[in-house]
C-alpha cells in the first residue's frame, strides 16, 4: 500500500524534527494548528492544494512529493506506458537470460545471475528471467544510474536512511547525475559531504 498525503506530511515533518504544533504554528493555523496537522496526518482531513503548497514550502520540499499518483503499481506503469507512447525512444526493455551459475542462499531463495550482471532473489520454485528497463537517453540513464548508486549506498550503509530520504525529497535538485556534477542542493550530512 502506498503512502497517502497525510502519511507523507508526517514522514517529512518528523524528518525535519518538527512537532505537529510547530508545523501548525509555521503554517499559521492558530490555536488548533496541532490538531489540524494531526487530522491531515491521520487522513481525517485532506489539505487543499493551496495549503499543501504552503506545507511543502514550510517543510522545504518540492510540492510534487505530495501530488504523486502512486497508489498502485499499475498507476506508475501507466505513467511510464504513456510517456513511452509519447517519447518512444527514451526507454528500452529487455528480458534477461538465466546464467547457470545460480546459487542457493538462505530461506530457500536463489541468487540468480542474469546476463548484464543483474542478480535477482527468487524463490526456488519461481525462477524466471527478469525484465530490465534502461534508457540510452543520457539524462534518463544518469538519473537511473544515480538511483541505483543511492540504493547501493543505502544497502551498504554508506549513507543513512535519513540521508536517502533527504536525497529523495529534494530530487532532482539533489541529483549529481551519478557523480558527473555537484548537486544543486546538498542532501548528505555535513561531515560526509566534506569527505
N, C-alpha and C positions, 0 to 999 in steps of 0.2 A: 504494500500500500504506500502510495507516495505522500509526501508532506503537504498538508493544506497550508493556506496563507498564515493562519494563526500559529501553526507549529513552526513555520519559518520565522515569524516575528519573534517567537520565544527563543528559538535557537540563536538568532543573531543578537537579540537583547542580552542573553546570557553570555554569548561570546564577547560582547562589549562590556561585560561586567556591570550591567545596569540592573537595578531593581525595576519592578513594574511601576512603582511610584516615581522613580527618577525618569523613566521613559515618559510617563504621563505628564510630568512637570515640563519636560523639554518639548513636548507636543502642545503644551498649553491647554490641557484637558481639564484643568481646575481641580477642585476638591476630590471628585470621584474619578480622577485620572487613572489611578492604580486599578480601580475596579473595572473601568472600561478596557484597559490594556489586558487585564485578566480575561475579560469576556471575549476579546478578539483572539487571544491565545488559545482559549478553550473551544473556540468555534461557535460560541453562542451568538456572537455578532460578527459581521464582516465589515471591515472599514471600507468606506467609499474610496474611489480611486484617488481623489484629491488628498485625503488623509493618508492613504497608503504611500503616496509620493512623499508626503511630509515625514512619515515613519522611516522610509528609506533614506531620506536626507539626514534625519537625526541619527540613524544607525550607521550612516556613512557607507551605504552600499548602493549599487545601481538598482533602480526600482524594478528592472526586468526580473530580478530574482524572485519577486513576488507575483509576477504576471505569467510565469511559465505554465503552460498547459501540459503537465506531465503526470496526470493521474494514472495512466496506464501505458504499458509498453506500446500498444497499438497507436496511442496518441503521438508518441515520439517517432515511431516508424512512419506514421502517416506524414508527419512534417518532413522526414527525410525523403519519402517517396515523391512528394510534390516538389521538393527542392530539386530532386534528381530529374523530375519531368521537365522542369523549367530550365535547369542547368545540367544537361545530360553528360557533360564531360568532366564533372568535378569528382564524383565518387566512382570507385571501382569495387567490384565484389568478385570474390572467387571462393571456391571450395578447396580446402587443403586436402592432402592425402596423408594417410597414416604411415608413419615410419615404423618399421618392425622392431625398433629399439624401445618400445614401450615398457615401463617398469611398474610393478605392483607397489603401492605405497600403503600406509596405514589406513584403517577404516574401509578397506575393500575398494579404495579408489585407485585409479591407474593414472600415472603421468603419461599422457600420450604425446609423443613428439611428432610434430607435423612439419611438412615442408615449410620453409621460411622461418624456422626456429621457434614456431609457436608451440607452447605446451599447454594442454588443456586437461583439467582434472575431470575425470568422468567415472561414474560407477561402472564396474566391470561389465555388467550386462548391457550397458548402453554406450559402447564405444562407436563413435562415428566421427567423420571429419568435421572440423569446424568451418564456419563461413567467416571470411575475413573481409573487413571493409577498410579501404585505404583510398588515398587521393594522390594523384600526381600533380595536383594544383599546389604550388609551392606554399601558399599561406595556410590552406586547409591541412596539408600534410604536416607543416610545422606545428600547428595547434594540436593535432592528434598526437604527434611525437611528444610534444611538451606534456600533454595529459598523461601519456604513458610514463614519462620520466617522473612526474609528480606522484603517480600511483606507486611506482617502484621505490621512490624516496620514502614514501609513507610506509610501505611494506617493510623496508629495511631500517626504519626509524631514523633516517637521515633528517626527516622533518617530522614535526609533531602533528597530531590530528588538528590542533588549533591552527597551525600554520597552513595545513592543507585547506581547511575551511576558509581561512582568510584569502588564500590564492583563488579558491572557487568563487567566493563572494565578490572579489574585485575583478575577476576576469571580464573582459580581455585586457583591462589596464594593468593587471598583474603579470601579463604574459611576457616572457623573454624570448618567444619564438624558438623554444628548445635550445636556449643558450646562445642565440645569434645576436641578441641586443639586451640592453638593460631594460628591465620592466619600467613602465611609466609610473607604476605605483608599487612601492615595496610591500611585501607581504611576509617576508621572513622576519623572525625575531631579530632584533638589532645585533646581538652577539654573533648569530650565524651569518647575517648579511655582511659583516665585516671580514669574515674568514676568506 
